[in-house]
């Protein structure tokens, strides 16, 4: 008799937990999309003469945009230090703009 009443409550509880997880995943994707829609539409030219859209590049991976002067020795030493420090973190993408 007790299991007869326990089963519907357990089923309703599991359905509510599943709905809550689905809601959190949906709103998380919307927040992520709204963050990347704030990235300006900037197209950059690479050393290989390819055009790169900044919004697309920043959307694929967590990205850091670093603007530096390549002819400045201080900027080059800082760039080497940043590259050495962040290269261990394979999840972060460094976008260098000079």
C-alpha contacts under 8 A as a table, 3 or more apart, distances in Angstrom:
res1	aa1	res2	aa2	distance
1	X	4	X	5.16
1	X	5	X	6.90
2	X	5	X	5.47
2	X	6	X	6.15
3	X	6	X	4.81
3	X	7	X	6.01
4	X	7	X	5.86
4	X	8	X	7.59
5	X	8	X	6.15
5	X	9	X	7.00
6	X	9	X	5.43
6	X	10	X	6.12
7	X	10	X	5.09
7	X	11	X	6.08
8	X	11	X	5.03
8	X	12	X	6.08
9	X	12	X	5.13
9	X	13	X	6.03
10	X	13	X	5.06
10	X	14	X	6.21
11	X	14	X	5.19
11	X	15	X	6.22
12	X	15	X	5.10
12	X	16	X	6.16
13	X	16	X	5.13
13	X	17	X	6.23
14	X	17	X	5.09
14	X	18	X	6.15
15	X	18	X	5.08
15	X	19	X	6.14
16	X	19	X	5.07
16	X	20	X	6.14
17	X	20	X	5.08
17	X	21	X	6.24
18	X	21	X	5.18
18	X	22	X	6.19
19	X	22	X	5.09
19	X	23	X	6.13
20	X	23	X	5.05
20	X	24	X	6.23
21	X	24	X	5.14
21	X	25	X	6.25
22	X	25	X	5.19
22	X	26	X	6.17
23	X	26	X	5.15
23	X	27	X	6.20
24	X	27	X	5.31
24	X	28	X	5.99
25	X	28	X	5.10
25	X	29	X	6.36
26	X	29	X	5.36
26	X	30	X	6.47
27	X	30	X	4.99
27	X	31	X	6.21
28	X	31	X	5.13
28	X	32	X	6.26
29	X	32	X	5.06
29	X	33	X	6.16
30	X	33	X	5.07
30	X	34	X	6.14
31	X	34	X	5.10
31	X	35	X	6.22
32	X	35	X	5.17
32	X	36	X	6.48
33	X	36	X	5.30
33	X	37	X	6.16
34	X	37	X	5.08
34	X	38	X	6.68
35	X	38	X	5.54
35	X	39	X	7.37
36	X	39	X	5.31
36	X	55	X	6.89
36	X	58	X	7.53
36	X	59	X	6.38
37	X	40	X	7.59
37	X	55	X	7.82
39	X	54	X	7.79
39	X	55	X	5.91
40	X	54	X	7.69
40	X	55	X	6.84
41	X	53	X	7.08
41	X	54	X	6.63
41	X	55	X	6.18
42	X	53	X	5.94
42	X	54	X	5.42
42	X	55	X	7.20
43	X	51	X	6.30
43	X	52	X	5.44
43	X	53	X	4.49
43	X	54	X	5.98
44	X	51	X	5.61
44	X	52	X	5.14
44	X	53	X	6.44
44	X	54	X	7.16
45	X	48	X	7.85
45	X	49	X	5.61
45	X	50	X	5.50
45	X	51	X	4.65
45	X	52	X	6.16
46	X	49	X	5.14
46	X	50	X	5.28
46	X	51	X	6.47
46	X	52	X	7.09
47	X	50	X	7.39
52	X	56	X	7.99
52	X	57	X	7.38
53	X	56	X	5.53
53	X	57	X	6.36
54	X	57	X	5.12
54	X	58	X	5.98
55	X	58	X	5.22
55	X	59	X	6.07
56	X	59	X	5.14
56	X	60	X	6.64
57	X	60	X	5.76
57	X	61	X	7.21
57	X	63	X	7.88
58	X	61	X	5.92
58	X	62	X	6.49
58	X	63	X	5.43
59	X	62	X	7.35
61	X	91	X	6.86
61	X	92	X	6.55
61	X	93	X	6.28
62	X	91	X	6.69
62	X	92	X	5.09
62	X	93	X	6.06
63	X	92	X	5.56
63	X	93	X	4.56
63	X	94	X	5.78
63	X	95	X	6.88
64	X	92	X	7.25
64	X	93	X	6.26
64	X	94	X	5.03
64	X	95	X	5.98
65	X	94	X	6.22
65	X	95	X	4.77
65	X	96	X	6.17
65	X	97	X	7.28
66	X	94	X	7.12
66	X	95	X	6.02
66	X	96	X	4.99
66	X	97	X	6.01
67	X	96	X	6.10
67	X	97	X	4.70
67	X	98	X	5.80
68	X	75	X	6.15
68	X	76	X	7.97
68	X	79	X	7.80
68	X	96	X	7.49
68	X	97	X	6.38
68	X	98	X	5.24
69	X	72	X	5.62
69	X	75	X	6.04
69	X	76	X	7.54
69	X	98	X	5.48
70	X	73	X	7.70
70	X	75	X	6.71
70	X	76	X	6.08
70	X	98	X	6.12
71	X	75	X	7.83
71	X	76	X	7.50
72	X	75	X	5.24
72	X	76	X	6.24
73	X	76	X	5.06
73	X	77	X	6.22
74	X	77	X	5.22
74	X	78	X	6.23
75	X	78	X	5.08
75	X	79	X	6.03
76	X	79	X	4.94
76	X	80	X	6.19
77	X	80	X	5.11
77	X	81	X	6.26
78	X	81	X	5.03
78	X	82	X	6.11
79	X	82	X	5.07
79	X	83	X	6.01
80	X	83	X	5.06
80	X	84	X	6.06
81	X	84	X	5.15
81	X	85	X	6.09
82	X	85	X	5.13
82	X	86	X	6.01
83	X	86	X	5.44
83	X	87	X	5.66
84	X	87	X	5.47
84	X	88	X	7.49
85	X	88	X	6.59
86	X	89	X	5.31
86	X	90	X	7.83
86	X	92	X	7.42
87	X	90	X	6.35
89	X	92	X	5.98
90	X	93	X	7.41
